[in-house]
Structures are given as structure tokens and as C-alpha cells.
Amino acid sequence: MQKPEPRFRELTDEEEARIQKAAKEDPDNPPLTDEKLARMRPAREVMPMEFFEAIDEMRKARGRPKIEAPKVAVTLRLDPDVLDKFKSSGKDWRGRMAEELRKAAGL
């Protein structure tokens, strides 16, 4: 079996050296020493629990709110002239089509 080609080319030694030099000279982000790495602790040990609870609440609140009767996605074949007529009526053509179907169904 042939190996897949890498997505990115490998850096030359000169490119790697230039990147490493720039990283070491960055005053806002100095490299971590072995001593600093040894003193590091997980965020859950140093941050208040309320911080993580707030993050969990934000994650739960994402997305659309739950609705009582969500719409159902369907696949439907229509004559092109019918579809063109609804689309030409403007942006909310799907809503207008749904309303016409409700009327036709006696709802």
C-alpha cells in the first residue's frame, strides 16, 4: 500500500531555526522552562468551580431554542413551474408554500 502524500511539506532546517528563534524572542509568550512546566496544574485545580459551571451553562444554551412542534424535513418532487412561482414570490417562499399546503389540507 502506498503512503498518502503529506498535506504539508516538511520545513527546512533553516525555516525551523527561524521559527524557533522568533518564538524565543517573543516577549509576550516566552518559552516554558522545565521548572514552569513542573509547577503547572490543571485548570480545574486553580479556577473557581463557578467558572466551569458558567461554561457548561453557556454550552447548554447554544443552538436554537426547543419548540413544541418542530418542522419536519421532507424530500418532495414538484413541477418546475410550481416551484418557480413560489420562489419568485420572495424570500419566505417556503413559509408561503407551507401555508398554501395547510389551506389545501383544511388546517
N, CA, C and O atoms as a GROMACS GRO file, in nm:
protein
  428
    1MET      N    1   0.085  -0.119   0.000
    1MET     CA    2   0.000   0.000   0.000
    1MET      C    3   0.088   0.124   0.000
    1MET      O    4   0.185   0.133   0.076
    2GLN      N    5   0.054   0.218  -0.085
    2GLN     CA    6   0.133   0.339  -0.099
    2GLN      C    7   0.098   0.439   0.010
    2GLN      O    8  -0.019   0.456   0.045
    3LYS      N    9   0.200   0.505   0.066
    3LYS     CA   10   0.178   0.607   0.169
    3LYS      C   11   0.110   0.728   0.108
    3LYS      O   12   0.147   0.772  -0.001
    4PRO      N   13   0.010   0.784   0.178
    4PRO     CA   14  -0.051   0.906   0.125
    4PRO      C   15   0.048   1.021   0.132
    4PRO      O   16   0.134   1.026   0.220
    5GLU      N   17   0.035   1.113   0.038
    5GLU     CA   18   0.124   1.229   0.039
    5GLU      C   19   0.090   1.317   0.157
    5GLU      O   20  -0.027   1.335   0.190
    6PRO      N   21   0.193   1.373   0.222
    6PRO     CA   22   0.165   1.461   0.337
    6PRO      C   23   0.089   1.585   0.291
    6PRO      O   24   0.108   1.634   0.179
    7ARG      N   25   0.003   1.635   0.379
    7ARG     CA   26  -0.077   1.753   0.345
    7ARG      C   27   0.008   1.878   0.338
    7ARG      O   28  -0.023   1.971   0.264
    8PHE      N   29   0.117   1.880   0.415
    8PHE     CA   30   0.205   1.997   0.419
    8PHE      C   31   0.348   1.950   0.396
    8PHE      O   32   0.386   1.840   0.438
    9ARG      N   33   0.424   2.031   0.332
    9ARG     CA   34   0.563   1.993   0.310
    9ARG      C   35   0.640   2.010   0.441
    9ARG      O   36   0.603   2.090   0.526
   10GLU      N   37   0.746   1.934   0.456
   10GLU     CA   38   0.828   1.947   0.576
   10GLU      C   39   0.908   2.076   0.570
   10GLU      O   40   0.948   2.121   0.463
   11LEU      N   41   0.931   2.134   0.688
   11LEU     CA   42   1.010   2.256   0.694
   11LEU      C   43   1.157   2.223   0.674
   11LEU      O   44   1.205   2.117   0.712
   12THR      N   45   1.226   2.317   0.612
   12THR     CA   46   1.371   2.301   0.601
   12THR      C   47   1.431   2.333   0.738
   12THR      O   48   1.365   2.392   0.823
   13ASP      N   49   1.556   2.293   0.759
   13ASP     CA   50   1.623   2.323   0.886
   13ASP      C   51   1.630   2.474   0.909
   13ASP      O   52   1.617   2.521   1.022
   14GLU      N   53   1.651   2.549   0.801
   14GLU     CA   54   1.660   2.695   0.814
   14GLU      C   55   1.525   2.755   0.855
   14GLU      O   56   1.520   2.844   0.940
   15GLU      N   57   1.417   2.706   0.796
   15GLU     CA   58   1.284   2.755   0.834
   15GLU      C   59   1.252   2.722   0.979
   15GLU      O   60   1.201   2.806   1.052
   16GLU      N   61   1.283   2.601   1.020
   16GLU     CA   62   1.258   2.560   1.159
   16GLU      C   63   1.339   2.646   1.255
   16GLU      O   64   1.287   2.690   1.358
   17ALA      N   65   1.465   2.672   1.222
   17ALA     CA   66   1.550   2.755   1.307
   17ALA      C   67   1.494   2.896   1.318
   17ALA      O   68   1.495   2.955   1.426
   18ARG      N   69   1.446   2.952   1.204
   18ARG     CA   70   1.389   3.087   1.206
   18ARG      C   71   1.264   3.093   1.294
   18ARG      O   72   1.245   3.189   1.368
   19ILE      N   73   1.180   2.992   1.286
   19ILE     CA   74   1.057   2.987   1.367
   19ILE      C   75   1.092   2.976   1.515
   19ILE      O   76   1.035   3.047   1.598
   20GLN      N   77   1.185   2.888   1.547
   20GLN     CA   78   1.224   2.870   1.687
   20GLN      C   79   1.285   2.998   1.745
   20GLN      O   80   1.257   3.036   1.859
   21LYS      N   81   1.367   3.065   1.665
   21LYS     CA   82   1.430   3.191   1.710
   21LYS      C   83   1.323   3.296   1.737
   21LYS      O   84   1.327   3.365   1.839
   22ALA      N   85   1.226   3.310   1.644
   22ALA     CA   86   1.120   3.409   1.662
   22ALA      C   87   1.037   3.377   1.786
   22ALA      O   88   0.997   3.468   1.858
   23ALA      N   89   1.009   3.250   1.811
   23ALA     CA   90   0.931   3.212   1.929
   23ALA      C   91   1.005   3.247   2.057
   23ALA      O   92   0.943   3.295   2.152
   24LYS      N   93   1.134   3.225   2.060
   24LYS     CA   94   1.213   3.254   2.182
   24LYS      C   95   1.224   3.404   2.208
   24LYS      O   96   1.239   3.447   2.322
   25GLU      N   97   1.216   3.483   2.101
   25GLU     CA   98   1.230   3.628   2.115
   25GLU      C   99   1.097   3.699   2.139
   25GLU      O  100   1.096   3.821   2.159
   26ASP      N  101   0.987   3.628   2.138
   26ASP     CA  102   0.854   3.688   2.157
   26ASP      C  103   0.838   3.726   2.304
   26ASP      O  104   0.828   3.637   2.389
   27PRO      N  105   0.833   3.857   2.337
   27PRO     CA  106   0.824   3.898   2.478
   27PRO      C  107   0.689   3.864   2.542
   27PRO      O  108   0.679   3.855   2.664
   28ASP      N  109   0.585   3.846   2.460
   28ASP     CA  110   0.453   3.817   2.515
   28ASP      C  111   0.431   3.667   2.540
   28ASP      O  112   0.334   3.629   2.604
   29ASN      N  113   0.520   3.585   2.490
   29ASN     CA  114   0.498   3.441   2.502
   29ASN      C  115   0.633   3.369   2.514
   29ASN      O  116   0.673   3.297   2.423
   30PRO      N  117   0.703   3.390   2.626
   30PRO     CA  118   0.834   3.325   2.639
   30PRO      C  119   0.818   3.174   2.650
   30PRO      O  120   0.715   3.125   2.697
   31PRO      N  121   0.919   3.098   2.606
   31PRO     CA  122   0.909   2.953   2.614
   31PRO      C  123   0.898   2.907   2.759
   31PRO      O  124   0.952   2.970   2.850
   32LEU      N  125   0.827   2.797   2.780
   32LEU     CA  126   0.813   2.741   2.914
   32LEU      C  127   0.938   2.663   2.950
   32LEU      O  128   0.988   2.582   2.872
   33THR      N  129   0.988   2.690   3.069
   33THR     CA  130   1.104   2.616   3.117
   33THR      C  131   1.057   2.486   3.181
   33THR      O  132   0.939   2.471   3.210
   34ASP      N  133   1.149   2.394   3.205
   34ASP     CA  134   1.114   2.269   3.272
   34ASP      C  135   1.056   2.298   3.411
   34ASP      O  136   0.965   2.229   3.456
   35GLU      N  137   1.110   2.400   3.478
   35GLU     CA  138   1.061   2.437   3.612
   35GLU      C  139   0.916   2.485   3.605
   35GLU      O  140   0.833   2.445   3.687
   36LYS      N  141   0.886   2.570   3.507
   36LYS     CA  142   0.749   2.619   3.490
   36LYS      C  143   0.654   2.504   3.456
   36LYS      O  144   0.543   2.497   3.509
   37LEU      N  145   0.697   2.417   3.368
   37LEU     CA  146   0.614   2.302   3.331
   37LEU      C  147   0.584   2.214   3.452
   37LEU      O  148   0.473   2.164   3.467
   38ALA      N  149   0.684   2.195   3.538
   38ALA     CA  150   0.666   2.110   3.657
   38ALA      C  151   0.568   2.172   3.756
   38ALA      O  152   0.501   2.099   3.830
   39ARG      N  153   0.556   2.306   3.759
   39ARG     CA  154   0.466   2.373   3.852
   39ARG      C  155   0.323   2.385   3.799
   39ARG      O  156   0.233   2.424   3.874
   40MET      N  157   0.302   2.352   3.673
   40MET     CA  158   0.168   2.367   3.615
   40MET      C  159   0.070   2.269   3.677
   40MET      O  160   0.104   2.156   3.712
   41ARG      N  161  -0.056   2.318   3.690
   41ARG     CA  162  -0.163   2.235   3.744
   41ARG      C  163  -0.284   2.245   3.653
   41ARG      O  164  -0.298   2.345   3.582
   42PRO      N  165  -0.371   2.146   3.653
   42PRO     CA  166  -0.492   2.153   3.570
   42PRO      C  167  -0.578   2.273   3.609
   42PRO      O  168  -0.582   2.312   3.725
   43ALA      N  169  -0.646   2.329   3.510
   43ALA     CA  170  -0.730   2.446   3.533
   43ALA      C  171  -0.834   2.420   3.641
   43ALA      O  172  -0.864   2.509   3.721
   44ARG      N  173  -0.889   2.299   3.645
   44ARG     CA  174  -0.993   2.268   3.745
   44ARG      C  175  -0.940   2.276   3.889
   44ARG      O  176  -1.018   2.288   3.983
   45GLU      N  177  -0.808   2.270   3.906
   45GLU     CA  178  -0.750   2.283   4.040
   45GLU      C  179  -0.728   2.428   4.081
   45GLU      O  180  -0.720   2.458   4.200
   46VAL      N  181  -0.718   2.518   3.985
   46VAL     CA  182  -0.684   2.656   4.019
   46VAL      C  183  -0.795   2.757   3.992
   46VAL      O  184  -0.791   2.868   4.044
   47MET      N  185  -0.893   2.720   3.912
   47MET     CA  186  -1.002   2.811   3.881
   47MET      C  187  -1.122   2.779   3.970
   47MET      O  188  -1.140   2.664   4.010
   48PRO      N  189  -1.205   2.879   4.001
   48PRO     CA  190  -1.323   2.851   4.082
   48PRO      C  191  -1.423   2.764   4.004
   48PRO      O  192  -1.435   2.776   3.882
   49MET      N  193  -1.492   2.678   4.075
   49MET     CA  194  -1.588   2.587   4.012
   49MET      C  195  -1.696   2.663   3.936
   49MET      O  196  -1.748   2.613   3.836
   50GLU      N  197  -1.732   2.785   3.983
   50GLU     CA  198  -1.833   2.864   3.916
   50GLU      C  199  -1.794   2.895   3.771
   50GLU      O  200  -1.881   2.905   3.684
   51PHE      N  201  -1.665   2.908   3.747
   51PHE     CA  202  -1.615   2.933   3.612
   51PHE      C  203  -1.657   2.820   3.518
   51PHE      O  204  -1.706   2.845   3.408
   52PHE      N  205  -1.636   2.697   3.561
   52PHE     CA  206  -1.670   2.581   3.478
   52PHE      C  207  -1.821   2.560   3.469
   52PHE      O  208  -1.872   2.514   3.367
   53GLU      N  209  -1.892   2.592   3.577
   53GLU     CA  210  -2.038   2.583   3.572
   53GLU      C  211  -2.094   2.682   3.471
   53GLU      O  212  -2.188   2.650   3.399
   54ALA      N  213  -2.037   2.803   3.467
   54ALA     CA  214  -2.082   2.904   3.371
   54ALA      C  215  -2.056   2.857   3.228
   54ALA      O  216  -2.140   2.876   3.140
   55ILE      N  217  -1.941   2.796   3.205
   55ILE     CA  218  -1.910   2.744   3.072
   55ILE      C  219  -2.010   2.635   3.033
   55ILE      O  220  -2.059   2.633   2.921
   56ASP      N  221  -2.040   2.545   3.127
   56ASP     CA  222  -2.137   2.439   3.100
   56ASP      C  223  -2.274   2.497   3.065
   56ASP      O  224  -2.341   2.447   2.974
   57GLU      N  225  -2.316   2.601   3.137
   57GLU     CA  226  -2.446   2.664   3.109
   57GLU      C  227  -2.447   2.729   2.971
   57GLU      O  228  -2.546   2.721   2.899
   58MET      N  229  -2.336   2.793   2.935
   58MET     CA  230  -2.328   2.855   2.803
   58MET      C  231  -2.337   2.749   2.694
   58MET      O  232  -2.402   2.770   2.592
   59ARG      N  233  -2.273   2.636   2.713
   59ARG     CA  234  -2.279   2.529   2.614
   59ARG      C  235  -2.421   2.475   2.600
   59ARG      O  236  -2.465   2.446   2.489
   60LYS      N  237  -2.492   2.463   2.710
   60LYS     CA  238  -2.629   2.413   2.706
   60LYS      C  239  -2.722   2.510   2.634
   60LYS      O  240  -2.817   2.469   2.569
   61ALA      N  241  -2.693   2.641   2.646
   61ALA     CA  242  -2.780   2.744   2.590
   61ALA      C  243  -2.758   2.764   2.441
   61ALA      O  244  -2.835   2.834   2.375
   62ARG      N  245  -2.653   2.705   2.386
   62ARG     CA  246  -2.625   2.723   2.244
   62ARG      C  247  -2.732   2.660   2.158
   62ARG      O  248  -2.806   2.571   2.202
   63GLY      N  249  -2.741   2.708   2.035
   63GLY     CA  250  -2.833   2.649   1.940
   63GLY      C  251  -2.970   2.711   1.948
   63GLY      O  252  -2.994   2.808   2.020
   64ARG      N  253  -3.059   2.654   1.872
   64ARG     CA  254  -3.196   2.705   1.866
   64ARG      C  255  -3.273   2.660   1.989
   64ARG      O  256  -3.251   2.551   2.041
   65PRO      N  257  -3.364   2.744   2.036
   65PRO     CA  258  -3.447   2.702   2.149
   65PRO      C  259  -3.540   2.588   2.106
   65PRO      O  260  -3.577   2.579   1.989
   66LYS      N  261  -3.575   2.504   2.199
   66LYS     CA  262  -3.667   2.393   2.171
   66LYS      C  263  -3.806   2.450   2.142
   66LYS      O  264  -3.851   2.544   2.209
   67ILE      N  265  -3.873   2.392   2.042
   67ILE     CA  266  -4.009   2.436   2.012
   67ILE      C  267  -4.103   2.317   2.027
   67ILE      O  268  -4.063   2.202   2.016
   68GLU      N  269  -4.230   2.350   2.052
   68GLU     CA  270  -4.329   2.247   2.082
   68GLU      C  271  -4.353   2.154   1.963
   68GLU      O  272  -4.361   2.032   1.981
   69ALA      N  273  -4.365   2.209   1.844
   69ALA     CA  274  -4.393   2.127   1.725
   69ALA      C  275  -4.292   2.160   1.616
   69ALA      O  276  -4.321   2.239   1.526
   70PRO      N  277  -4.172   2.101   1.624
   70PRO     CA  278  -4.070   2.134   1.524
   70PRO      C  279  -4.111   2.089   1.384
   70PRO      O  280  -4.184   1.991   1.368
   71LYS      N  281  -4.063   2.160   1.286
   71LYS     CA  282  -4.092   2.125   1.146
   71LYS      C  283  -4.016   1.999   1.110
   71LYS      O  284  -3.916   1.964   1.173
   72VAL      N  285  -4.065   1.929   1.008
   72VAL     CA  286  -4.005   1.804   0.963
   72VAL      C  287  -3.950   1.825   0.823
   72VAL      O  288  -4.020   1.875   0.735
   73ALA      N  289  -3.824   1.787   0.802
   73ALA     CA  290  -3.764   1.798   0.669
   73ALA      C  291  -3.814   1.683   0.583
   73ALA      O  292  -3.816   1.568   0.626
   74VAL      N  293  -3.853   1.715   0.459
   74VAL     CA  294  -3.901   1.613   0.366
   74VAL      C  295  -3.837   1.636   0.229
   74VAL      O  296  -3.787   1.744   0.199
   75THR      N  297  -3.839   1.532   0.149
   75THR     CA  298  -3.799   1.545   0.009
   75THR      C  299  -3.927   1.538  -0.073
   75THR      O  300  -4.009   1.448  -0.054
   76LEU      N  301  -3.944   1.632  -0.164
   76LEU     CA  302  -4.067   1.643  -0.238
   76LEU      C  303  -4.035   1.680  -0.382
   76LEU      O  304  -3.958   1.773  -0.406
   77ARG      N  305  -4.092   1.609  -0.477
   77ARG     CA  306  -4.072   1.641  -0.619
   77ARG      C  307  -4.189   1.729  -0.665
   77ARG      O  308  -4.305   1.693  -0.650
   78LEU      N  309  -4.154   1.844  -0.721
   78LEU     CA  310  -4.256   1.938  -0.770
   78LEU      C  311  -4.229   1.973  -0.915
   78LEU      O  312  -4.116   1.962  -0.963
   79ASP      N  313  -4.333   2.015  -0.982
   79ASP     CA  314  -4.315   2.064  -1.118
   79ASP      C  315  -4.234   2.193  -1.113
   79ASP      O  316  -4.255   2.275  -1.023
   80PRO      N  317  -4.142   2.213  -1.208
   80PRO     CA  318  -4.056   2.332  -1.203
   80PRO      C  319  -4.135   2.463  -1.202
   80PRO      O  320  -4.095   2.558  -1.134
   81ASP      N  321  -4.245   2.469  -1.277
   81ASP     CA  322  -4.321   2.595  -1.282
   81ASP      C  323  -4.384   2.628  -1.147
   81ASP      O  324  -4.396   2.745  -1.112
   82VAL      N  325  -4.425   2.525  -1.072
   82VAL     CA  326  -4.484   2.548  -0.939
   82VAL      C  327  -4.376   2.602  -0.846
   82VAL      O  328  -4.398   2.701  -0.775
   83LEU      N  329  -4.260   2.538  -0.846
   83LEU     CA  330  -4.150   2.582  -0.761
   83LEU      C  331  -4.106   2.724  -0.799
   83LEU      O  332  -4.085   2.808  -0.712
   84ASP      N  333  -4.093   2.750  -0.927
   84ASP     CA  334  -4.053   2.884  -0.973
   84ASP      C  335  -4.152   2.991  -0.927
   84ASP      O  336  -4.112   3.101  -0.889
   85LYS      N  337  -4.281   2.958  -0.931
   85LYS     CA  338  -4.383   3.054  -0.888
   85LYS      C  339  -4.365   3.091  -0.741
   85LYS      O  340  -4.370   3.209  -0.705
   86PHE      N  341  -4.344   2.990  -0.655
   86PHE     CA  342  -4.326   3.019  -0.513
   86PHE      C  343  -4.194   3.094  -0.489
   86PHE      O  344  -4.190   3.189  -0.411
   87LYS      N  345  -4.088   3.052  -0.554
   87LYS     CA  346  -3.958   3.119  -0.535
   87LYS      C  347  -3.964   3.264  -0.580
   87LYS      O  348  -3.900   3.350  -0.519
   88SER      N  349  -4.039   3.292  -0.685
   88SER     CA  350  -4.046   3.429  -0.736
   88SER      C  351  -4.124   3.521  -0.642
   88SER      O  352  -4.121   3.643  -0.657
   89SER      N  353  -4.194   3.463  -0.545
   89SER     CA  354  -4.275   3.544  -0.453
   89SER      C  355  -4.191   3.607  -0.342
   89SER      O  356  -4.244   3.684  -0.262
   90GLY      N  357  -4.063   3.576  -0.336
   90GLY     CA  358  -3.978   3.641  -0.238
   90GLY      C  359  -3.910   3.547  -0.142
   90GLY      O  360  -3.918   3.424  -0.153
   91LYS      N  361  -3.841   3.609  -0.046
   91LYS     CA  362  -3.752   3.538   0.044
   91LYS      C  363  -3.820   3.425   0.123
   91LYS      O  364  -3.763   3.316   0.132
   92ASP      N  365  -3.937   3.446   0.178
   92ASP     CA  366  -4.002   3.345   0.262
   92ASP      C  367  -4.095   3.254   0.180
   92ASP      O  368  -4.206   3.224   0.223
   93TRP      N  369  -4.049   3.212   0.062
   93TRP     CA  370  -4.134   3.131  -0.024
   93TRP      C  371  -4.169   2.998   0.039
   93TRP      O  372  -4.277   2.945   0.013
   94ARG      N  373  -4.081   2.943   0.121
   94ARG     CA  374  -4.110   2.814   0.186
   94ARG      C  375  -4.227   2.828   0.284
   94ARG      O  376  -4.315   2.741   0.291
   95GLY      N  377  -4.226   2.937   0.359
   95GLY     CA  378  -4.336   2.962   0.453
   95GLY      C  379  -4.469   2.979   0.381
   95GLY      O  380  -4.571   2.927   0.425
   96ARG      N  381  -4.466   3.053   0.269
   96ARG     CA  382  -4.589   3.071   0.191
   96ARG      C  383  -4.636   2.939   0.132
   96ARG      O  384  -4.756   2.912   0.126
   97MET      N  385  -4.542   2.856   0.089
   97MET     CA  386  -4.580   2.725   0.036
   97MET      C  387  -4.642   2.639   0.146
   97MET      O  388  -4.741   2.570   0.123
   98ALA      N  389  -4.585   2.644   0.265
   98ALA     CA  390  -4.640   2.568   0.377
   98ALA      C  391  -4.781   2.615   0.411
   98ALA      O  392  -4.869   2.534   0.440
   99GLU      N  393  -4.802   2.746   0.406
   99GLU     CA  394  -4.935   2.800   0.435
   99GLU      C  395  -5.036   2.754   0.332
   99GLU      O  396  -5.149   2.719   0.368
  100GLU      N  397  -4.999   2.753   0.203
  100GLU     CA  398  -5.089   2.705   0.098
  100GLU      C  399  -5.122   2.557   0.117
  100GLU      O  400  -5.235   2.515   0.095
  101LEU      N  401  -5.023   2.479   0.158
  101LEU     CA  402  -5.047   2.336   0.183
  101LEU      C  403  -5.141   2.316   0.303
  101LEU      O  404  -5.225   2.226   0.303
  102ARG      N  405  -5.125   2.401   0.405
  102ARG     CA  406  -5.215   2.395   0.521
  102ARG      C  407  -5.360   2.423   0.478
  102ARG      O  408  -5.453   2.354   0.518
  103LYS      N  409  -5.376   2.527   0.395
  103LYS     CA  410  -5.510   2.561   0.346
  103LYS      C  411  -5.568   2.443   0.265
  103LYS      O  412  -5.684   2.405   0.285
  104ALA      N  413  -5.487   2.386   0.175
  104ALA     CA  414  -5.534   2.276   0.090
  104ALA      C  415  -5.570   2.154   0.175
  104ALA      O  416  -5.659   2.077   0.139
  105ALA      N  417  -5.502   2.135   0.288
  105ALA     CA  418  -5.528   2.021   0.375
  105ALA      C  419  -5.643   2.052   0.473
  105ALA      O  420  -5.684   1.964   0.550
  106GLY      N  421  -5.695   2.173   0.471
  106GLY     CA  422  -5.804   2.210   0.560
  106GLY      C  423  -5.760   2.234   0.704
  106GLY      O  424  -5.838   2.213   0.797
  107LEU      N  425  -5.637   2.276   0.721
  107LEU     CA  426  -5.585   2.300   0.858
  107LEU      C  427  -5.589   2.447   0.894
  107LEU      O  428  -5.550   2.486   1.004
   0.00000   0.00000   0.00000
